[in-house]
Amino acid sequence: MTRRVDERRPARPQRVAAFRVGLSAESRAALLLMVKGYRIVARRFRCPVGEIDIVARRGRILIFVEVKARAHLDEAAESILPRQQRRIAAAAAVWLARHPMDADRHIRFDAVLVAPGRVPRHIPGAFDAR
């Protein structure tokens, strides 16, 4: 018997909890960036090659931000692996193709690390997309 597309299984509780933690972390990261003078232009940008948690601008700078939430900030920093960096860079290329007015901006790949009970940590230029 085949399942109809609209008959989805309910999400597992662990996945729901992880999704909520991720949304909360992204909201905290966006708030931090806004306090630092960035304007959030997109959240959770998805395309076939990857996802970017936050896209923001400040002056001539366009940043693609990966948000990582872990129990400790050091764990969050270590969790941005090269494979993920490549996917973020590929998604950024798609963003730039869809938003040509951003192509002449200075592009940077940042990270915001989030841990319970800690102020989020913004790391400008967390990785290079080359």
Backbone bond lengths (Angstrom), bond angles and torsions (degrees), N, CA, C in turn:
res aa  C-N    CA-C-N  psi(-1)  N-CA   C-N-CA  omega(-1)  CA-C   N-CA-C  phi
1 M - - - 1.453 - - 1.528 109.24 -
2 T 1.303 117.40 133.39 1.461 121.36 179.78 1.514 110.51 -94.15
3 R 1.309 114.49 147.63 1.473 120.70 178.25 1.510 109.31 -87.79
4 R 1.301 115.74 141.27 1.451 119.74 172.96 1.522 109.02 -75.75
5 V 1.310 116.34 151.20 1.466 121.81 -177.14 1.522 111.12 -59.91
6 D 1.315 117.93 -36.75 1.456 119.97 -176.17 1.523 113.42 -81.61
7 E 1.316 117.65 -0.43 1.464 121.56 177.07 1.523 108.75 -97.54
8 R 1.298 116.14 82.81 1.466 120.59 -177.47 1.515 110.22 -93.97
9 R 1.304 114.00 145.68 1.458 119.33 174.73 1.517 109.15 -73.60
10 P 1.317 117.42 145.34 1.473 118.41 176.62 1.526 110.19 -65.21
11 A 1.325 114.88 146.28 1.466 120.23 -179.92 1.527 109.99 -67.21
12 R 1.323 114.90 145.44 1.466 119.53 176.93 1.518 109.36 -67.86
13 P 1.329 117.25 146.50 1.479 120.36 -177.96 1.521 113.41 -55.88
14 Q 1.341 117.93 -36.51 1.468 120.22 179.91 1.526 110.80 -64.27
15 R 1.339 116.41 -39.28 1.468 119.92 -179.38 1.523 110.60 -69.24
16 V 1.323 116.33 -38.90 1.461 120.25 178.32 1.526 109.74 -63.35
17 A 1.337 116.30 -44.51 1.469 120.40 179.29 1.528 110.77 -62.65
18 A 1.334 117.26 -43.62 1.468 120.74 179.72 1.530 110.67 -63.64
19 F 1.322 116.56 -39.56 1.464 120.84 178.39 1.530 110.36 -61.61
20 R 1.319 116.72 -44.25 1.467 120.46 -179.96 1.517 111.80 -65.73
21 V 1.331 117.36 -40.40 1.467 120.70 176.87 1.523 109.72 -61.29
22 G 1.338 115.69 -42.69 1.460 120.10 179.13 1.521 112.70 -62.22
23 L 1.318 116.76 -43.88 1.464 120.01 178.13 1.524 111.56 -63.02
24 S 1.321 116.15 -42.16 1.460 120.52 178.68 1.528 110.56 -63.35
25 A 1.325 116.58 -44.09 1.465 120.64 179.28 1.530 110.75 -62.55
26 E 1.330 117.27 -42.02 1.460 120.57 179.21 1.528 110.99 -64.62
27 S 1.321 117.26 -37.56 1.467 120.40 177.71 1.524 110.96 -65.63
28 R 1.327 116.66 -42.49 1.467 120.30 177.80 1.528 110.44 -64.12
29 A 1.332 116.47 -40.49 1.464 120.82 179.22 1.528 110.63 -64.58
30 A 1.332 117.03 -43.66 1.460 120.59 179.72 1.522 110.61 -62.34
31 L 1.321 117.02 -41.63 1.461 120.66 178.51 1.531 110.78 -61.57
32 L 1.328 116.76 -45.05 1.465 120.89 178.09 1.532 110.63 -57.98
33 L 1.324 116.40 -46.58 1.464 119.94 -179.16 1.526 111.59 -63.94
34 M 1.329 117.23 -39.50 1.467 119.82 177.87 1.520 111.22 -63.99
35 V 1.328 117.35 -38.98 1.466 121.07 177.20 1.530 110.04 -62.46
36 K 1.335 116.48 -32.57 1.466 121.06 179.60 1.532 112.28 -83.25
37 G 1.336 117.48 3.88 1.455 120.53 174.79 1.509 116.03 97.77
38 Y 1.326 118.77 7.20 1.464 121.84 178.44 1.523 109.68 -86.05
39 R 1.313 115.33 149.52 1.460 121.14 173.41 1.519 107.35 -106.96
40 I 1.303 116.45 122.08 1.465 121.80 -179.20 1.527 107.45 -76.39
41 V 1.329 117.00 121.78 1.465 120.57 -179.89 1.519 112.24 -105.94
42 A 1.331 117.43 -18.25 1.466 120.26 176.74 1.525 109.30 -160.88
43 R 1.309 113.60 146.97 1.464 120.94 172.40 1.520 107.64 -128.08
44 R 1.314 115.28 140.26 1.465 122.41 177.48 1.524 111.95 56.18
45 F 1.331 116.46 47.69 1.466 121.37 176.93 1.525 108.33 -69.41
46 R 1.320 115.55 120.32 1.469 120.54 -178.93 1.519 110.25 -118.16
47 C 1.319 114.27 143.03 1.454 121.99 174.51 1.533 106.62 -149.05
48 P 1.307 118.43 173.00 1.471 119.71 -176.13 1.542 115.09 -59.45
49 V 1.328 117.47 -24.86 1.470 118.86 -175.92 1.521 114.31 -96.23
50 G 1.335 117.53 -10.43 1.460 118.50 -179.76 1.512 112.80 167.85
51 E 1.312 114.91 -170.57 1.463 121.85 -178.77 1.519 108.97 -137.66
52 I 1.329 114.97 145.01 1.462 121.40 174.92 1.521 106.23 -119.71
53 D 1.324 115.98 127.22 1.461 119.89 -176.29 1.522 112.01 -66.26
54 I 1.338 117.14 -47.56 1.465 121.34 -178.56 1.524 108.91 -142.12
55 V 1.333 115.19 137.53 1.461 121.88 170.66 1.524 105.15 -118.16
56 A 1.338 116.31 128.66 1.470 119.73 -176.34 1.521 110.26 -141.31
57 R 1.330 114.58 156.98 1.469 121.74 178.51 1.516 109.64 -126.81
58 R 1.321 113.83 147.89 1.470 121.64 169.24 1.521 106.13 -151.30
59 G 1.309 115.47 113.79 1.466 119.07 -176.75 1.520 110.39 60.17
60 R 1.323 117.08 -126.74 1.471 122.16 -178.69 1.522 112.46 -91.31
61 I 1.331 117.46 7.34 1.467 121.29 -176.92 1.523 110.40 -101.14
62 L 1.320 115.54 134.98 1.458 122.60 171.83 1.525 106.26 -118.08
63 I 1.324 115.78 124.36 1.464 118.22 -179.10 1.523 110.43 -116.57
64 F 1.317 114.06 140.97 1.450 123.33 172.42 1.527 104.86 -107.88
65 V 1.323 115.85 120.34 1.459 120.58 -169.76 1.518 111.45 -114.30
66 E 1.314 115.22 129.43 1.464 122.20 171.27 1.521 106.93 -100.02
67 V 1.319 116.51 126.40 1.461 122.25 178.94 1.525 107.60 -104.00
68 K 1.320 115.77 128.34 1.465 120.90 179.20 1.520 109.28 -125.21
69 A 1.310 115.60 125.60 1.468 121.84 177.47 1.527 108.43 -113.58
70 R 1.304 115.11 125.03 1.464 121.72 177.45 1.525 107.91 -143.78
71 A 1.306 116.49 175.42 1.464 121.18 -179.84 1.529 111.08 -65.56
72 H 1.340 116.69 -32.05 1.462 122.08 -179.64 1.523 108.91 -133.04
73 L 1.327 116.93 147.86 1.459 121.09 -178.23 1.528 111.89 -61.07
74 D 1.330 117.71 -36.96 1.468 120.12 179.17 1.526 111.29 -62.65
75 E 1.326 116.56 -40.04 1.468 120.63 177.91 1.520 110.13 -63.52
76 A 1.321 116.76 -39.80 1.461 120.98 179.04 1.525 110.33 -62.76
77 A 1.326 117.21 -43.25 1.469 121.42 -179.21 1.526 111.25 -62.73
78 E 1.309 116.58 -38.78 1.473 121.09 -177.58 1.524 112.91 -76.24
79 S 1.320 117.32 -10.99 1.468 119.61 -174.10 1.530 113.94 -89.08
80 I 1.316 118.47 -1.71 1.468 120.59 177.10 1.532 107.50 -91.08
81 L 1.316 115.32 92.96 1.463 122.45 -173.07 1.529 111.39 -87.01
82 P 1.340 117.46 159.58 1.469 121.09 -178.47 1.536 113.78 -54.92
83 R 1.312 117.73 -39.80 1.473 120.21 179.54 1.531 110.00 -60.58
84 Q 1.320 116.51 -43.35 1.460 120.86 179.16 1.530 110.58 -66.82
85 Q 1.310 117.34 -38.28 1.463 120.89 177.74 1.532 110.10 -59.97
86 R 1.333 116.52 -41.34 1.472 120.23 179.13 1.533 110.90 -64.53
87 R 1.326 117.42 -40.13 1.468 121.08 178.97 1.533 110.81 -65.74
88 I 1.315 117.38 -40.18 1.461 121.24 178.39 1.534 109.47 -65.20
89 A 1.324 116.92 -42.93 1.467 120.91 178.92 1.531 110.59 -63.22
90 A 1.320 117.40 -39.88 1.465 120.98 178.18 1.526 110.26 -65.62
91 A 1.317 117.20 -41.60 1.464 120.77 177.26 1.530 110.63 -65.09
92 A 1.325 116.99 -36.13 1.470 120.85 177.16 1.529 110.56 -63.62
93 A 1.328 116.86 -38.06 1.468 120.09 177.34 1.529 110.46 -63.00
94 V 1.323 116.58 -38.74 1.465 120.51 176.71 1.533 109.50 -65.17
95 W 1.336 116.68 -43.70 1.481 120.09 178.11 1.526 109.94 -56.37
96 L 1.333 116.44 -48.08 1.464 120.52 -177.51 1.528 111.47 -64.55
97 A 1.332 117.27 -35.02 1.468 120.09 177.35 1.528 110.69 -67.31
98 R 1.321 116.84 -35.09 1.466 121.11 -179.69 1.533 112.54 -83.17
99 H 1.329 117.29 -18.83 1.465 122.61 -178.39 1.529 109.22 -128.54
100 P 1.331 117.46 71.63 1.475 120.23 -174.58 1.524 114.33 -60.47
101 M 1.341 117.94 -21.22 1.466 119.39 178.71 1.529 111.22 -67.19
102 D 1.337 117.40 -17.77 1.470 120.91 178.02 1.527 113.25 -87.99
103 A 1.323 117.09 -9.25 1.463 120.53 -173.77 1.526 113.53 -63.31
104 D 1.343 117.51 -26.23 1.460 119.22 -178.23 1.529 112.82 -92.56
105 R 1.306 117.59 5.46 1.468 121.49 177.90 1.526 110.36 -84.46
106 H 1.313 115.31 160.12 1.467 120.83 171.93 1.528 106.72 -74.36
107 I 1.316 116.85 124.29 1.468 122.49 -175.78 1.527 109.19 -100.23
108 R 1.334 114.81 136.60 1.464 119.34 179.29 1.527 109.18 -142.74
109 F 1.326 115.21 148.29 1.462 121.95 177.39 1.524 108.14 -110.98
110 D 1.314 115.20 111.43 1.463 122.00 -177.05 1.523 110.24 -110.22
111 A 1.317 114.86 169.11 1.463 121.46 172.86 1.520 107.86 -133.83
112 V 1.312 115.18 148.63 1.454 121.14 169.51 1.521 105.94 -124.35
113 L 1.329 114.66 121.59 1.464 121.62 -178.05 1.518 108.50 -99.65
114 V 1.326 115.46 134.12 1.460 120.94 -175.86 1.522 108.69 -128.40
115 A 1.333 115.70 133.26 1.466 122.21 175.66 1.527 108.10 -139.59
116 P 1.321 116.96 148.94 1.468 119.82 -179.48 1.529 111.71 -57.71
117 G 1.330 115.15 135.30 1.455 120.38 176.12 1.512 115.44 73.66
118 R 1.318 117.77 7.22 1.467 122.17 -179.69 1.516 110.05 -120.90
119 V 1.318 116.33 151.24 1.459 120.74 172.24 1.524 106.98 -70.86
120 P 1.325 118.67 133.80 1.472 119.66 178.58 1.529 110.50 -57.87
121 R 1.327 115.86 148.30 1.467 121.93 -179.49 1.522 109.65 -111.14
122 H 1.334 116.29 120.71 1.462 122.63 178.52 1.527 107.99 -91.99
123 I 1.323 116.13 126.44 1.465 121.21 178.52 1.527 108.26 -117.08
124 P 1.338 117.14 96.56 1.474 119.85 176.88 1.531 110.12 -66.16
125 G 1.320 115.50 139.41 1.468 120.20 179.63 1.519 112.14 61.69
126 A 1.319 116.95 42.78 1.469 121.77 -176.41 1.522 112.06 -62.01
127 F 1.316 116.46 -30.82 1.460 119.68 176.02 1.515 109.40 -153.20
128 D 1.328 114.25 161.07 1.459 121.50 -179.18 1.520 107.56 -105.46
129 A 1.300 117.60 137.55 1.464 121.54 -175.77 1.520 113.61 -88.95
130 R 1.286 118.91 4.70 1.476 120.10 -178.53 1.493 112.51 -74.49
